[in-house]
Amino acid sequence: MFDLILKNGTLVNEGQIFESDIAIKGDRIEKIAPSIDAESKKIIDFKANMFCQASSMTRFILESQA
């Protein structure tokens, strides 16, 4: 079981842009995939939001959604 799944986001990483879900357990990203269908304590629909490489902006986005 994951602690958090961020669904339907747009992932920006090293110049590539693609649709993705991100699963988090504890303080680690455990899985990145086009679709993650698993149990989670919390699921946030990130439609129309972007994920980017770790930075202060990433932390701000995650904290603003909590």
Buried (B, 14 or more C-beta within 10 A) or exposed (E): EBBBBBBBBBBBEEEEEEEBBBBBBEEEEBBBEEEBEEEBEEBBEBEEBEBEEEEEEEEEBBEEEE
